[in-house]
Every structure is written in structure tokens, then in C-alpha cells.
Amino acid sequence: MDLLSTKMAPPFRMVSKYFVSATLAYVVLCVCLSLGWNEIHGHFFQPHILALTHIATLAWITMTIFGAMFQLVPVVLEVPLWSGRLGEWQFWIYLAGLTGLSSGMWMFQVGLLLDISGALVALAGYLFLWNMLRTMFTVEKWDLTGYFLLAGLLYFFITITLGLTLAINFGHPFISRSHIDFLKIHAHFGLAGWVSMIIMGVAMKLLPMFAISHKYSLRPMWIAFWFVNVGLLGTMVEESLGGPDILLGVYAGLIAIGLLAYVIQIVLVLRGRLRKALDVAMKHAIVSFVFLGIAVILGCILVSIPSGSESYLRIALAYGFVVIFGFASSLILGELYKIIPFLVWLNKYAPRAGIAVVPTMKEMVNDRLAKAELVLFCIGVIIAGTGLIIQPQMLFGIGSLLLAGSSILFGFTIIGIYRR
């Protein structure tokens, strides 16, 4: 656990803002999804789908990544965070931008609201990039996780810059090509680039630590790094230049091979673990890798069928849903079950350990609530994802309702940790 507790880490109060806000955003996301389930169909370019997607990626996933990177990057790379104060300012700017951006998309108020909100989100993103790059500038010893994080930061820069451009283009059209073409690039660089690179890099530090696993080869992880990055960059070039579909298929195949190599890497880590018992956090991680495999299959199907067809639209929605909820959210939920209890314990109880009776980190998590959350989550994702593909709309509604219930249980679990 020294990985999280080093003096290199920033103040707990600053990091906590990101984790608490992300948890709240997750609950809001799932509840809104369950209330508006009958609108999630057809083309993905719809106001409510766009709003929910950005709540998921920016408010839930990215806010969590911000907090995790502020905590882990100084520790993993053995350098102090360049500016904790900048991280505080970034939080409030980002929160203001997110609020305006999400509400503007939900009501589809293109123009000034979207422009200003997009600019605030981008500004906060650039401040984060500056803080991270200045922190990394002093690194003397790089490891594989560091390269994943650096690649993720590059994709984050592309994602927020393209996102700001698209937000301005909504109200003041100036892009000659189809808006949808650039929206696809924006989405892929955000999910497969920024989110996947950071999640894979961070997971390769946290999972071996939590599972107590030491002896394993890193070759699959290197394969994942190069194949996913080459595939992503190739996809961007082909999508931008309008290249042949066969090349897009090749690059999609490279990404699929890279993600498969990552799953193999995780299997190697878990196979050599000393802690054989699987708690809720580790089970969430395993579930996320299963859904990652399903997402890869759906992605390969997408590139093999005509875009714009009814089947394409259904599978595209299911693909995005599985990536956001099945893969990214499940892995993040699992990691938060470990990170938050430890940070709270470290700041509230560590000074009293050995002097007074203090709870263990395991005791800080309501195991009954966490197990119920995991069950509802898995059933919800499976039912909702199936409903998106085969189109009984009520099926998606049932799944999203189960997800809302699981998110509320997760929220109560996190509240309980902070209130101890």
C-alpha cells in the first residue's frame, strides 16, 4: 500500500473533491439513464444521448481519472506534483464547464452556452495537462505505466481540442466535412485513447498490488501498448483523409489484438497472485475484462457492416454502452472500492493506529452493499446491452433501472466510508 501513501502524493482534500464528484456524477448518470430509457435508440447524434455520453465520459470517468492521476502519478514516477493549487483551480473550472456543457447538450442550446462551457472544460483540461507534464518533466526513471500515462495525455489533448472545435461548430458551422465524421474520431480518441490508456496503465500498478502478484511477464502489456497506439493513430489518419474501409479494418484489428494482449496480461497477473480470495473490487475488475472482450467483438462487427444501416446503429449504441459501463465503469468501481477506503483510513485513522482501536480498511466497506451493487450492476449491463442490440426497448429500460439501483448502492457505500 506504500504506492498510495507516499509523501509525494497531493493533499487528500484536493483529491477527494474529484472522487466524491465523480461518484455523484455516476449516480446522476444512471438515474437519468433509467428515467430516459425510451429515448436511447436510433442514431447516436441526439441531444439526450450526447448529454448522457458526456456525463459518463467527462463527469464520471474523467473526473475519477483526474483524482487517480493526481494521487498516483507523483508516486509511480517518484516526483512531487508540480502544483496542488492548480489542481484545486482546475476542479472548479471543470465543474462549471461540465454543468453548462451537459445542460446545453440536454436542451440542445447551441451557441453561447455551449461555446463558453466547452471553453471552460477545455481550459481545465489544458491546466491538467500542464500540471501533469510539468510533473513528468522531472522524471528520471520511466516504466511501462509511465508510457501508458504519457500516451493517454496525448490522446486527452486531441480529444478536448477536437471536442471544443465541435462545440463551437454546433452554433457557428465552419467545418466543411460532415460533423459526424469528426464526432467519431473524437469519441474513439476519448474512449480507446484517453480512457483506455490511462485505465490500462493505472490498473497495471494497482491490480498486482491489491492481488499481491509479483512474478509475471510484461511482454503482453508491451504488445498492447504498441498495437493499440498504432491502431488508433492509423484510424485517425484514415478517418481524416477518408481512406479505404479495408485499412480501417486493419487498424481496428490492431486495436483488437492489443486489447486482447492486455486481457492476457491481466490473466497472468491474477494467475500468479498470492491473495487467492477475490473481494468485490477484484470481481469488478474481472467483470470489466469480460466486457472488454465483448466490446472488442462488437467493434469488429461494426467495421464489417455498412455504416448508417439499422444494424450498424444498434450495434454502435451497444458498443459504446459496453465500453462505458461494462469495461470502464466496472474497472473504476472496483478500483474505487480499494483507493477510497485506503485514503480515508490513511488520513483519519493512521495517526491513531497502535494508540486507539481503529477499523481495518476491509471493515470500512459495507460488504453486503458492495456485493449487492456488483450483482445488480452485472445483470443491468447484460440486460440493457442485450436490449440495445435486439431492440425490445423495455428490456433496455429494465437493465438501466437495475444500473440505477446499483449506482445508488455504490453511492451509499462511498458515503459510509467517508462518514466513519
TILUM-115829 format. One record per residue (C-alpha): residue number from 1; residue in three letters; x, y, z. Coordinates in nm, 2 decimals, always signed. Layout:
<NUM "ALA" <X Y Z>>
...
//
This chain:
<1 "MET" <+0.00 +0.00 +0.00>>
<2 "ASP" <+0.31 +0.23 +0.00>>
<3 "LEU" <+0.22 +0.31 -0.36>>
<4 "LEU" <-0.07 +0.52 -0.23>>
<5 "SER" <+0.07 +0.66 +0.09>>
<6 "THR" <+0.39 +0.82 -0.01>>
<7 "LYS" <+0.46 +1.18 +0.09>>
<8 "MET" <+0.48 +1.26 -0.28>>
<9 "ALA" <+0.10 +1.25 -0.30>>
<10 "PRO" <-0.10 +1.57 -0.30>>
<11 "PRO" <-0.34 +1.68 -0.02>>
<12 "PHE" <-0.62 +1.43 +0.05>>
<13 "ARG" <-0.88 +1.71 +0.05>>
<14 "MET" <-0.80 +1.81 -0.31>>
<15 "VAL" <-0.80 +1.45 -0.44>>
<16 "SER" <-1.13 +1.38 -0.26>>
<17 "LYS" <-1.31 +1.65 -0.44>>
<18 "TYR" <-1.26 +1.46 -0.77>>
<19 "PHE" <-1.36 +1.12 -0.63>>
<20 "VAL" <-1.68 +1.25 -0.45>>
<21 "SER" <-1.79 +1.45 -0.75>>
<22 "ALA" <-1.73 +1.15 -0.98>>
<23 "THR" <-1.94 +0.93 -0.76>>
<24 "LEU" <-2.22 +1.18 -0.76>>
<25 "ALA" <-2.20 +1.21 -1.14>>
<26 "TYR" <-2.22 +0.83 -1.17>>
<27 "VAL" <-2.54 +0.81 -0.97>>
<28 "VAL" <-2.69 +1.10 -1.17>>
<29 "LEU" <-2.59 +0.93 -1.49>>
<30 "CYS" <-2.75 +0.60 -1.41>>
<31 "VAL" <-3.07 +0.76 -1.27>>
<32 "CYS" <-3.11 +0.98 -1.58>>
<33 "LEU" <-3.05 +0.68 -1.80>>
<34 "SER" <-3.33 +0.49 -1.62>>
<35 "LEU" <-3.56 +0.78 -1.65>>
<36 "GLY" <-3.49 +0.84 -2.02>>
<37 "TRP" <-3.45 +0.48 -2.13>>
<38 "ASN" <-3.72 +0.51 -2.41>>
<39 "GLU" <-3.51 +0.78 -2.59>>
<40 "ILE" <-3.19 +0.56 -2.62>>
<41 "HIS" <-3.24 +0.42 -2.97>>
<42 "GLY" <-3.17 +0.52 -3.33>>
<43 "HIS" <-2.88 +0.74 -3.43>>
<44 "PHE" <-2.63 +0.84 -3.15>>
<45 "PHE" <-2.63 +1.20 -3.26>>
<46 "GLN" <-2.93 +1.30 -3.04>>
<47 "PRO" <-2.93 +1.57 -2.76>>
<48 "HIS" <-3.00 +1.33 -2.47>>
<49 "ILE" <-2.77 +1.06 -2.58>>
<50 "LEU" <-2.49 +1.32 -2.63>>
<51 "ALA" <-2.56 +1.47 -2.29>>
<52 "LEU" <-2.55 +1.13 -2.11>>
<53 "THR" <-2.24 +1.03 -2.30>>
<54 "HIS" <-2.06 +1.34 -2.19>>
<55 "ILE" <-2.18 +1.30 -1.83>>
<56 "ALA" <-2.04 +0.94 -1.84>>
<57 "THR" <-1.70 +1.03 -2.00>>
<58 "LEU" <-1.63 +1.37 -1.86>>
<59 "ALA" <-1.81 +1.38 -1.52>>
<60 "TRP" <-1.78 +1.02 -1.41>>
<61 "ILE" <-1.48 +0.86 -1.59>>
<62 "THR" <-1.25 +1.16 -1.65>>
<63 "MET" <-1.32 +1.31 -1.30>>
<64 "THR" <-1.22 +0.98 -1.15>>
<65 "ILE" <-0.91 +0.97 -1.37>>
<66 "PHE" <-0.81 +1.32 -1.26>>
<67 "GLY" <-0.82 +1.22 -0.90>>
<68 "ALA" <-0.64 +0.89 -0.96>>
<69 "MET" <-0.36 +1.06 -1.16>>
<70 "PHE" <-0.31 +1.33 -0.90>>
<71 "GLN" <-0.27 +1.06 -0.64>>
<72 "LEU" <-0.07 +0.81 -0.84>>
<73 "VAL" <+0.15 +0.99 -1.09>>
<74 "PRO" <+0.37 +1.15 -0.83>>
<75 "VAL" <+0.40 +0.82 -0.65>>
<76 "VAL" <+0.46 +0.59 -0.95>>
<77 "LEU" <+0.71 +0.83 -1.12>>
<78 "GLU" <+0.86 +0.93 -0.78>>
<79 "VAL" <+0.83 +1.31 -0.83>>
<80 "PRO" <+0.62 +1.56 -0.64>>
<81 "LEU" <+0.31 +1.71 -0.81>>
<82 "TRP" <+0.40 +2.03 -0.97>>
<83 "SER" <+0.11 +2.23 -0.83>>
<84 "GLY" <-0.17 +2.12 -0.59>>
<85 "ARG" <-0.32 +2.47 -0.61>>
<86 "LEU" <-0.36 +2.44 -0.98>>
<87 "GLY" <-0.54 +2.11 -0.92>>
<88 "GLU" <-0.79 +2.30 -0.70>>
<89 "TRP" <-0.85 +2.57 -0.95>>
<90 "GLN" <-0.89 +2.31 -1.23>>
<91 "PHE" <-1.16 +2.13 -1.03>>
<92 "TRP" <-1.39 +2.44 -1.00>>
<93 "ILE" <-1.33 +2.55 -1.36>>
<94 "TYR" <-1.40 +2.19 -1.49>>
<95 "LEU" <-1.71 +2.16 -1.27>>
<96 "ALA" <-1.86 +2.48 -1.41>>
<97 "GLY" <-1.78 +2.38 -1.76>>
<98 "LEU" <-1.93 +2.03 -1.72>>
<99 "THR" <-2.26 +2.17 -1.57>>
<100 "GLY" <-2.31 +2.41 -1.87>>
<101 "LEU" <-2.20 +2.16 -2.13>>
<102 "SER" <-2.42 +1.88 -2.01>>
<103 "SER" <-2.73 +2.10 -1.97>>
<104 "GLY" <-2.66 +2.27 -2.30>>
<105 "MET" <-2.65 +1.93 -2.48>>
<106 "TRP" <-2.95 +1.80 -2.29>>
<107 "MET" <-3.16 +2.10 -2.40>>
<108 "PHE" <-2.96 +2.13 -2.73>>
<109 "GLN" <-2.89 +2.50 -2.67>>
<110 "VAL" <-2.62 +2.55 -2.93>>
<111 "GLY" <-2.44 +2.88 -2.93>>
<112 "LEU" <-2.30 +3.09 -2.64>>
<113 "LEU" <-2.38 +2.84 -2.36>>
<114 "LEU" <-2.21 +2.55 -2.54>>
<115 "ASP" <-1.92 +2.77 -2.65>>
<116 "ILE" <-1.84 +2.90 -2.30>>
<117 "SER" <-1.89 +2.57 -2.13>>
<118 "GLY" <-1.68 +2.39 -2.39>>
<119 "ALA" <-1.41 +2.65 -2.34>>
<120 "LEU" <-1.41 +2.60 -1.96>>
<121 "VAL" <-1.39 +2.23 -1.99>>
<122 "ALA" <-1.10 +2.26 -2.24>>
<123 "LEU" <-0.93 +2.52 -2.02>>
<124 "ALA" <-0.95 +2.28 -1.72>>
<125 "GLY" <-0.82 +2.00 -1.94>>
<126 "TYR" <-0.52 +2.21 -2.05>>
<127 "LEU" <-0.45 +2.31 -1.69>>
<128 "PHE" <-0.44 +1.94 -1.60>>
<129 "LEU" <-0.22 +1.86 -1.89>>
<130 "TRP" <+0.02 +2.14 -1.79>>
<131 "ASN" <+0.03 +2.01 -1.43>>
<132 "MET" <+0.10 +1.66 -1.54>>
<133 "LEU" <+0.36 +1.74 -1.80>>
<134 "ARG" <+0.54 +1.97 -1.56>>
<135 "THR" <+0.53 +1.69 -1.30>>
<136 "MET" <+0.66 +1.43 -1.56>>
<137 "PHE" <+0.93 +1.67 -1.69>>
<138 "THR" <+1.14 +1.59 -1.38>>
<139 "VAL" <+1.11 +1.21 -1.40>>
<140 "GLU" <+1.44 +1.03 -1.42>>
<141 "LYS" <+1.32 +0.67 -1.42>>
<142 "TRP" <+1.04 +0.57 -1.66>>
<143 "ASP" <+0.85 +0.24 -1.65>>
<144 "LEU" <+0.57 +0.09 -1.87>>
<145 "THR" <+0.30 +0.26 -1.67>>
<146 "GLY" <+0.46 +0.60 -1.73>>
<147 "TYR" <+0.45 +0.54 -2.11>>
<148 "PHE" <+0.08 +0.45 -2.09>>
<149 "LEU" <+0.00 +0.76 -1.90>>
<150 "LEU" <+0.20 +0.98 -2.14>>
<151 "ALA" <+0.02 +0.83 -2.44>>
<152 "GLY" <-0.31 +0.89 -2.26>>
<153 "LEU" <-0.23 +1.25 -2.20>>
<154 "LEU" <-0.16 +1.29 -2.58>>
<155 "TYR" <-0.50 +1.15 -2.66>>
<156 "PHE" <-0.66 +1.37 -2.40>>
<157 "PHE" <-0.52 +1.67 -2.56>>
<158 "ILE" <-0.65 +1.56 -2.90>>
<159 "THR" <-0.99 +1.47 -2.75>>
<160 "ILE" <-1.05 +1.80 -2.57>>
<161 "THR" <-0.92 +2.01 -2.86>>
<162 "LEU" <-1.14 +1.83 -3.11>>
<163 "GLY" <-1.43 +1.85 -2.86>>
<164 "LEU" <-1.40 +2.23 -2.82>>
<165 "THR" <-1.39 +2.26 -3.20>>
<166 "LEU" <-1.70 +2.05 -3.24>>
<167 "ALA" <-1.88 +2.25 -2.97>>
<168 "ILE" <-1.81 +2.58 -3.15>>
<169 "ASN" <-1.91 +2.42 -3.48>>
<170 "PHE" <-2.25 +2.34 -3.34>>
<171 "GLY" <-2.35 +2.71 -3.32>>
<172 "HIS" <-2.11 +2.85 -3.58>>
<173 "PRO" <-2.06 +2.59 -3.85>>
<174 "PHE" <-1.72 +2.62 -4.02>>
<175 "ILE" <-1.61 +2.26 -4.07>>
<176 "SER" <-1.65 +2.17 -4.44>>
<177 "ARG" <-1.67 +1.79 -4.38>>
<178 "SER" <-1.95 +1.61 -4.20>>
<179 "HIS" <-1.97 +1.68 -3.83>>
<180 "ILE" <-2.04 +1.32 -3.76>>
<181 "ASP" <-1.71 +1.21 -3.91>>
<182 "PHE" <-1.52 +1.42 -3.66>>
<183 "LEU" <-1.75 +1.32 -3.38>>
<184 "LYS" <-1.65 +0.95 -3.44>>
<185 "ILE" <-1.28 +1.05 -3.42>>
<186 "HIS" <-1.35 +1.25 -3.10>>
<187 "ALA" <-1.53 +0.95 -2.94>>
<188 "HIS" <-1.26 +0.69 -3.04>>
<189 "PHE" <-0.97 +0.91 -2.91>>
<190 "GLY" <-1.16 +0.98 -2.59>>
<191 "LEU" <-1.26 +0.62 -2.52>>
<192 "ALA" <-1.00 +0.40 -2.69>>
<193 "GLY" <-0.72 +0.65 -2.64>>
<194 "TRP" <-0.75 +0.87 -2.33>>
<195 "VAL" <-0.97 +0.64 -2.11>>
<196 "SER" <-0.82 +0.30 -2.22>>
<197 "MET" <-0.46 +0.41 -2.20>>
<198 "ILE" <-0.50 +0.56 -1.85>>
<199 "ILE" <-0.71 +0.27 -1.72>>
<200 "MET" <-0.47 +0.01 -1.85>>
<201 "GLY" <-0.16 +0.19 -1.72>>
<202 "VAL" <-0.31 +0.25 -1.37>>
<203 "ALA" <-0.46 -0.10 -1.35>>
<204 "MET" <-0.11 -0.25 -1.41>>
<205 "LYS" <+0.01 -0.07 -1.09>>
<206 "LEU" <-0.30 -0.13 -0.87>>
<207 "LEU" <-0.41 -0.48 -0.96>>
<208 "PRO" <-0.07 -0.65 -0.88>>
<209 "MET" <-0.06 -0.46 -0.56>>
<210 "PHE" <-0.41 -0.55 -0.45>>
<211 "ALA" <-0.38 -0.91 -0.56>>
<212 "ILE" <-0.02 -0.94 -0.42>>
<213 "SER" <+0.12 -1.07 -0.75>>
<214 "HIS" <+0.49 -1.03 -0.84>>
<215 "LYS" <+0.63 -1.28 -1.09>>
<216 "TYR" <+0.48 -1.23 -1.44>>
<217 "SER" <+0.60 -1.13 -1.79>>
<218 "LEU" <+0.52 -0.78 -1.92>>
<219 "ARG" <+0.55 -0.88 -2.28>>
<220 "PRO" <+0.17 -0.88 -2.35>>
<221 "MET" <+0.15 -0.53 -2.20>>
<222 "TRP" <+0.41 -0.40 -2.44>>
<223 "ILE" <+0.22 -0.56 -2.73>>
<224 "ALA" <-0.10 -0.39 -2.60>>
<225 "PHE" <+0.08 -0.06 -2.59>>
<226 "TRP" <+0.22 -0.06 -2.94>>
<227 "PHE" <-0.08 -0.23 -3.12>>
<228 "VAL" <-0.34 -0.01 -2.96>>
<229 "ASN" <-0.15 +0.31 -3.03>>
<230 "VAL" <-0.06 +0.22 -3.39>>
<231 "GLY" <-0.42 +0.12 -3.45>>
<232 "LEU" <-0.56 +0.44 -3.30>>
<233 "LEU" <-0.32 +0.67 -3.49>>
<234 "GLY" <-0.39 +0.49 -3.81>>
<235 "THR" <-0.76 +0.51 -3.76>>
<236 "MET" <-0.73 +0.89 -3.71>>
<237 "VAL" <-0.54 +0.93 -4.03>>
<238 "GLU" <-0.78 +0.72 -4.24>>
<239 "GLU" <-1.09 +0.88 -4.09>>
<240 "SER" <-0.94 +1.23 -4.15>>
<241 "LEU" <-0.83 +1.15 -4.51>>
<242 "GLY" <-1.13 +0.93 -4.60>>
<243 "GLY" <-0.92 +0.62 -4.66>>
<244 "PRO" <-1.04 +0.28 -4.78>>
<245 "ASP" <-1.25 +0.07 -4.55>>
<246 "ILE" <-1.00 -0.22 -4.57>>
<247 "LEU" <-0.74 +0.00 -4.39>>
<248 "LEU" <-0.98 +0.09 -4.12>>
<249 "GLY" <-1.05 -0.28 -4.07>>
<250 "VAL" <-0.67 -0.34 -4.04>>
<251 "TYR" <-0.63 -0.07 -3.78>>
<252 "ALA" <-0.94 -0.19 -3.59>>
<253 "GLY" <-0.78 -0.54 -3.59>>
<254 "LEU" <-0.46 -0.40 -3.44>>
<255 "ILE" <-0.66 -0.23 -3.16>>
<256 "ALA" <-0.84 -0.56 -3.10>>
<257 "ILE" <-0.51 -0.76 -3.08>>
<258 "GLY" <-0.37 -0.50 -2.85>>
<259 "LEU" <-0.67 -0.52 -2.61>>
<260 "LEU" <-0.66 -0.90 -2.63>>
<261 "ALA" <-0.29 -0.89 -2.52>>
<262 "TYR" <-0.39 -0.66 -2.23>>
<263 "VAL" <-0.65 -0.92 -2.12>>
<264 "ILE" <-0.38 -1.19 -2.14>>
<265 "GLN" <-0.16 -0.97 -1.93>>
<266 "ILE" <-0.43 -0.94 -1.66>>
<267 "VAL" <-0.48 -1.32 -1.66>>
<268 "LEU" <-0.10 -1.36 -1.60>>
<269 "VAL" <-0.12 -1.12 -1.31>>
<270 "LEU" <-0.42 -1.28 -1.15>>
<271 "ARG" <-0.28 -1.64 -1.20>>
<272 "GLY" <+0.03 -1.56 -1.00>>
<273 "ARG" <-0.15 -1.38 -0.72>>
<274 "LEU" <-0.08 -1.47 -0.36>>
<275 "ARG" <-0.41 -1.34 -0.23>>
<276 "LYS" <-0.64 -1.61 -0.37>>
<277 "ALA" <-0.97 -1.48 -0.23>>
<278 "LEU" <-1.15 -1.24 -0.46>>
<279 "ASP" <-1.32 -0.95 -0.29>>
<280 "VAL" <-1.58 -0.72 -0.46>>
<281 "ALA" <-1.31 -0.49 -0.60>>
<282 "MET" <-1.12 -0.78 -0.78>>
<283 "LYS" <-1.45 -0.93 -0.90>>
<284 "HIS" <-1.54 -0.59 -1.06>>
<285 "ALA" <-1.20 -0.59 -1.23>>
<286 "ILE" <-1.26 -0.94 -1.37>>
<287 "VAL" <-1.61 -0.84 -1.49>>
<288 "SER" <-1.46 -0.54 -1.67>>
<289 "PHE" <-1.22 -0.76 -1.87>>
<290 "VAL" <-1.50 -0.99 -1.97>>
<291 "PHE" <-1.70 -0.69 -2.10>>
<292 "LEU" <-1.38 -0.56 -2.27>>
<293 "GLY" <-1.38 -0.88 -2.48>>
<294 "ILE" <-1.74 -0.83 -2.57>>
<295 "ALA" <-1.67 -0.47 -2.67>>
<296 "VAL" <-1.39 -0.58 -2.90>>
<297 "ILE" <-1.62 -0.83 -3.07>>
<298 "LEU" <-1.88 -0.56 -3.12>>
<299 "GLY" <-1.62 -0.32 -3.25>>
<300 "CYS" <-1.50 -0.57 -3.51>>
<301 "ILE" <-1.86 -0.63 -3.62>>
<302 "LEU" <-1.91 -0.25 -3.66>>
<303 "VAL" <-1.63 -0.22 -3.91>>
<304 "SER" <-1.76 -0.51 -4.12>>
<305 "ILE" <-2.12 -0.38 -4.18>>
<306 "PRO" <-2.24 -0.08 -4.37>>
<307 "SER" <-2.24 +0.24 -4.17>>
<308 "GLY" <-2.58 +0.40 -4.14>>
<309 "SER" <-2.77 +0.08 -4.16>>
<310 "GLU" <-3.02 -0.01 -3.88>>
<311 "SER" <-2.79 -0.29 -3.76>>
<312 "TYR" <-2.49 -0.06 -3.75>>
<313 "LEU" <-2.68 +0.20 -3.54>>
<314 "ARG" <-2.80 -0.07 -3.29>>
<315 "ILE" <-2.45 -0.22 -3.25>>
<316 "ALA" <-2.29 +0.12 -3.23>>
<317 "LEU" <-2.50 +0.21 -2.93>>
<318 "ALA" <-2.44 -0.13 -2.77>>
<319 "TYR" <-2.06 -0.09 -2.84>>
<320 "GLY" <-2.05 +0.25 -2.67>>
<321 "PHE" <-2.26 +0.13 -2.38>>
<322 "VAL" <-2.05 -0.18 -2.31>>
<323 "VAL" <-1.72 +0.02 -2.33>>
<324 "ILE" <-1.85 +0.29 -2.09>>
<325 "PHE" <-2.04 +0.08 -1.85>>
<326 "GLY" <-1.92 -0.28 -1.89>>
<327 "PHE" <-1.55 -0.21 -1.92>>
<328 "ALA" <-1.45 +0.14 -1.79>>
<329 "SER" <-1.72 +0.18 -1.52>>
<330 "SER" <-1.67 -0.17 -1.38>>
<331 "LEU" <-1.30 -0.14 -1.35>>
<332 "ILE" <-1.33 +0.21 -1.20>>
<333 "LEU" <-1.58 +0.09 -0.94>>
<334 "GLY" <-1.35 -0.19 -0.84>>
<335 "GLU" <-1.05 +0.04 -0.80>>
<336 "LEU" <-1.25 +0.30 -0.60>>
<337 "TYR" <-1.35 +0.02 -0.36>>
<338 "LYS" <-0.98 +0.00 -0.28>>
<339 "ILE" <-0.85 +0.35 -0.33>>
<340 "ILE" <-1.11 +0.55 -0.13>>
<341 "PRO" <-1.11 +0.33 +0.19>>
<342 "PHE" <-0.73 +0.34 +0.20>>
<343 "LEU" <-0.70 +0.72 +0.15>>
<344 "VAL" <-0.97 +0.78 +0.41>>
<345 "TRP" <-0.81 +0.54 +0.65>>
<346 "LEU" <-0.46 +0.69 +0.59>>
<347 "ASN" <-0.59 +1.04 +0.67>>
<348 "LYS" <-0.84 +0.97 +0.95>>
<349 "TYR" <-0.70 +0.67 +1.13>>
<350 "ALA" <-0.33 +0.62 +1.06>>
<351 "PRO" <-0.22 +0.87 +1.32>>
<352 "ARG" <-0.42 +0.68 +1.58>>
<353 "ALA" <-0.31 +0.33 +1.48>>
<354 "GLY" <-0.15 +0.15 +1.77>>
<355 "ILE" <-0.28 +0.40 +2.02>>
<356 "ALA" <-0.65 +0.35 +1.99>>
<357 "VAL" <-0.88 +0.09 +1.83>>
<358 "VAL" <-0.93 +0.18 +1.46>>
<359 "PRO" <-1.11 +0.00 +1.19>>
<360 "THR" <-0.93 -0.20 +0.92>>
<361 "MET" <-0.97 -0.10 +0.56>>
<362 "LYS" <-1.18 -0.40 +0.49>>
<363 "GLU" <-1.42 -0.31 +0.77>>
<364 "MET" <-1.46 +0.04 +0.62>>
<365 "VAL" <-1.65 -0.10 +0.32>>
<366 "ASN" <-2.01 -0.23 +0.37>>
<367 "ASP" <-1.95 -0.57 +0.21>>
<368 "ARG" <-2.32 -0.65 +0.19>>
<369 "LEU" <-2.40 -0.33 +0.00>>
<370 "ALA" <-2.10 -0.38 -0.23>>
<371 "LYS" <-2.19 -0.74 -0.32>>
<372 "ALA" <-2.55 -0.63 -0.39>>
<373 "GLU" <-2.42 -0.35 -0.61>>
<374 "LEU" <-2.20 -0.59 -0.81>>
<375 "VAL" <-2.49 -0.83 -0.88>>
<376 "LEU" <-2.73 -0.55 -0.99>>
<377 "PHE" <-2.45 -0.39 -1.20>>
<378 "CYS" <-2.37 -0.71 -1.39>>
<379 "ILE" <-2.73 -0.81 -1.45>>
<380 "GLY" <-2.81 -0.45 -1.55>>
<381 "VAL" <-2.54 -0.42 -1.81>>
<382 "ILE" <-2.62 -0.76 -1.96>>
<383 "ILE" <-2.99 -0.69 -1.99>>
<384 "ALA" <-2.95 -0.33 -2.11>>
<385 "GLY" <-2.68 -0.42 -2.36>>
<386 "THR" <-2.89 -0.70 -2.50>>
<387 "GLY" <-3.19 -0.47 -2.53>>
<388 "LEU" <-2.99 -0.22 -2.74>>
<389 "ILE" <-2.89 -0.49 -2.99>>
<390 "ILE" <-3.22 -0.68 -3.03>>
<391 "GLN" <-3.43 -0.37 -2.97>>
<392 "PRO" <-3.71 -0.46 -2.72>>
<393 "GLN" <-3.69 -0.11 -2.57>>
<394 "MET" <-3.85 -0.23 -2.24>>
<395 "LEU" <-3.55 -0.47 -2.20>>
<396 "PHE" <-3.31 -0.17 -2.20>>
<397 "GLY" <-3.54 +0.01 -1.95>>
<398 "ILE" <-3.52 -0.28 -1.71>>
<399 "GLY" <-3.14 -0.30 -1.74>>
<400 "SER" <-3.10 +0.07 -1.69>>
<401 "LEU" <-3.33 +0.06 -1.38>>
<402 "LEU" <-3.11 -0.21 -1.23>>
<403 "LEU" <-2.80 +0.00 -1.31>>
<404 "ALA" <-2.96 +0.30 -1.13>>
<405 "GLY" <-3.02 +0.08 -0.82>>
<406 "SER" <-2.66 -0.04 -0.83>>
<407 "SER" <-2.53 +0.31 -0.85>>
<408 "ILE" <-2.73 +0.42 -0.55>>
<409 "LEU" <-2.59 +0.13 -0.35>>
<410 "PHE" <-2.24 +0.23 -0.46>>
<411 "GLY" <-2.31 +0.59 -0.35>>
<412 "PHE" <-2.43 +0.48 -0.01>>
<413 "THR" <-2.12 +0.26 +0.03>>
<414 "ILE" <-1.88 +0.55 -0.05>>
<415 "ILE" <-2.08 +0.78 +0.18>>
<416 "GLY" <-2.04 +0.52 +0.46>>
<417 "ILE" <-1.66 +0.51 +0.40>>
<418 "TYR" <-1.63 +0.89 +0.44>>
<419 "ARG" <-1.86 +0.91 +0.74>>
<420 "ARG" <-1.68 +0.65 +0.95>>
//
